[in-house]
Amino acid sequence: MIILRGDNQNVDLKVPLELNEEKLERFLDYFKNNFYFVETIETKNSRIERMGEKLFMREWSSEEEALLFDVTIDTTYMAKMLGRTWMSVDIRRGHVVPEILNFAKKKGVDIYKVNIKELIEEYREEYKDKLLERKKERKERNEKQKRDLIQLERLKEEVPKLKKLSEQGILMNEGELKKKEDELNELELNLAKID
């Protein structure tokens, strides 16, 4: 068995393992004794990408988010505990803690007398549609940005060629050149706003 160590102390296995219940329990105990946060993902198909092979985002569990409320743990140490970057923990803390505090206030729940993990799970369930919609919007926005970047590169090549053809009198439709130039300028302006 080969254990791969990726970024931020994440570990993964080089190949999938098939274990019976007893061996699986012993295997997980080993990891729990050596790592703070252990997450198992049951799957029928093994994934191709491996930790450290490329960057891929890992969803935050309610257990991890509950840990963000522990003010006795500084961000650097928590990042090591969770196998996440310092910035990831800092940003998540800045987003999740106020959201859950507002949720608790709306529900009339005393934050000091409740199981934070259960409160986070309740929040997630109640706002599941809202969270899915945000995720969908973010994905659509990113896909549009990728399409716009591809179109921008294409137009950066095409517009000078069309200008040259226009100067030589070969281009019959001057409106086509103007349309492409306007599209190029608009894409550059929109993408500059994102940066």
N, C-alpha and C positions, 0 to 999 in steps of 0.2 A: 504494500500500500504506500502511495506517495501522497504526502500532505503538502499542498502548495500554500505559500504565504504570500498574500497580495498586499495591496496598499492598505495602510492604516491597521495593520495586524489582522486583517481578514484572512481566514483560512478556507481552503476548499480541498476537495479530493481530486486527484488527477483522473480517476475513473470511478464510475458509480459502484457502490457496494450493495450486495444482497446479504442481509443478515437475518437470522431468526430473532425472535423476541428477546431471548436471553442475551445474545451477543450484542444486539442493538442497545439494550439497556446498559450493558457494561461499556460499550463504545461511547454512548452519550455521557455516562458518568465520568469517563476519562476527560472528555471535552469540558464538562461543567466544572471539573476540578482545576482545569488549566486556563479557562477563559471565562470572563465575567458573563458575557451574554451569548447564549447558544440558541440558535434557531434551526429547527429542522423543517425541511420542506419536502412533503411527500409528492412524488411525481411519477407518472407512468413513463415519461420519456426523459432521458438525461439531457440537460442543457448543454449546448456546444461551448458557449463562452465560459471562461474560468476567471476567478478572481485575479486581478492583476494583468490578465491578458488584454483587457480593454476596460474602459470605464463604463459602468452601467449603474443606474440609480437603484438603490434598494429602498423599498417602502419602509416607513417608520411604523413599528408595532405600537400598540397601546401601552405595552410594558416599558418600551423605550421612552415614549412620551411622558409616562408617569414619572420616570426617573428625572426628567427635566425640571420637575418641581422641587427636587432636593437641592436647596440653596447651600447646603454644606459641601457640595461637590463642585469644584471649580470646572470651568469649561474645558480646560486642557486635559484634566484627568478624566472627565466624562467622555471626551472624544476617544481617549485610549480605551476606556472601558467598553464603549459601544463599537469600536472599530470604525469610527467615522472621522471626518475632518473636523478641526476646530471650528472652521467657518460654518460647516453644516450644523453642528450642535448649537452654535451661537444664533444662527438664523432661525433654526427650528424653535429654540427657546423663546426668541423674540416674537414668534408668531403664535405658537401653541399656548403658552402660558396665559397671555391676555384673552385669547379666544375661550379657553376653558373657564377662566375666572368670570368672564361675562356670561357664559352659559350657566355657570353655577349661580350667579347672581339672579339671572332671569328665572331660574328654577327655585330660588329661595333656599339653596343648599349651602350649608356651612362647610366651606372648603377644608376646614381643619378636622371635621368629624365624618368625613366620607372617604371611601376607598377611591383614590384618584384614578386608578386604572379603570375601575368600573364606570366612573364619571366620564372618562374619555371615551370608553366604548359606547356609552349612552349618547354622548355628543355625536360620535361618528355615525351611529345608527340614525339619529334624528336628522342629521345634516348630510346623509349619504348622497342624496340626489344633488344637493348643492355642490358637494365635493366632486362628484362625478362630472357635473357640468363644468366646473372650473378646470378639471383635468382635461376634458374634451376641448374646451376653448383654448387652453394652453397648447395642446397637441395641434389643433387646427392653425393656431397662430404660428407655431414653429414650422409646420408644413408649408404655410403660405410664404413665410420668410425664405425657406429653402427654394421654393418655386421662383420667388421674386429674384433671388440671387442668381439663379440659373438664367432667368430671362435677362437680367441686367448684363451678365457676361456676354450673352448672345448679342444683345443690342450694342454693346460696346464694340463688338467686332463688325456688326452689320451696318451701323449708322455711318462710320467713316467710308465704307465701301459705297454706300448709296450716295454720299456727298460727292465722292469722286466721279461716280457715274453721272450725277446731276451736272457737275462742272464740265464734263466732257459732252454733255448734251445727249447722253445715251438713255438716261432715265426719263421715261415719258410722263410719269405721274409724280409731280412735285408734292402733291398732297400726301403721298405715301411716306416720303422722307420727313415731312413735317410731323406726321402722326408718330413715326418711329422716334424722332427727336423728343417729342413731348412725352412719350412713354418712358424713354430713357431718363429724362429729367425728373419725372414723377417718381420713378423707382429709386433713383439716387436720393431724392428728397425723403421719401418714406423710409428707406433703409438707414439714412443718416439719423432720423428721429429715434430709431430703435437703439442704435449704438449710443 
